[in-house]
Amino acid sequence: MSLRLFILLLALLSPAIAQEKPPSKSAAGNLQVRLLAEVVPENLGKVFLLLGETKSAEFELPANFLSDPVAVSSRAMVLKTINKEVSLCTIALPEQGNSFAVILVTAKPAGYKAIVVRTDDPTFKAGDVFFINRSEKTVLGKLGTSPLILKPGETEKSRPTGAIDNTYYDIAFATREESGDKLLSSSRWPIDNQLRSYLFFFTNAQGKTTFRAVDEYLIPAAPAKP
């Protein structure tokens, strides 16, 4: 075979060779999201994710737990209702990571704003808490021996420290008022090495600041083979 014919044949085969390369993790559909809403209107109905021209399976938006994982093929998507396909928000995933929690907080005039948390981040571990201040007050926290200051609209990832008897943490939350700090809650949190949490502070119908937590149970890593 002449050198010229060999080069021509190689050029013709190059596209086929390139197509046989294994896809990247993202291209292979290894991206996934789990959704959690601050509140869900009673008449919302089921929703879906629109990724370009592709629709995900429809599902109900949860407010008390993270949804089942939804596989996605793109880092940009739109959350829509099944009924009339109303757009609720756009979601943009960071370039780093393949697994995410999408926290949906209400936004004016309607719909949601997405707060994206990378759940395969090795620094986001069991025992961590992702705080979301949706209230109108600055929230102060005492997480064992760790302080927390969270202004309205802010988010922060933190964790309690200074466990007592290696069993529990003393936890307290307060709001900053003109008349002085006002205690919201004082409690003990047991040490738990199997979950991390998302905690919302919000203003209730009576105008008082309160909070609720949503736990995410983690699957323990498989022990290393000897």
Buried (B, 14 or more C-beta within 10 A) or exposed (E): EEEEEEEEEEEEEEEEEEEEEEEEEBEEEBBBBBBBBBBBEEEBBEBBBBBEEEEBEEBEBBBEEBBEBBEBBBBEBBBBBBEEEBEBBBBEBEEEBBBBBBBBBBEEEEBBBBBBBBBEBEEBEBBBBBBBBBBEBBBBBBBBEBEBEBEEEBBBBBBBEEBEEEEBBBBBBBBEEEEEEEEBEEEEBEBBEEEBBBBBBBBEEEEEBBBEEBBBEBEEEEEEEE
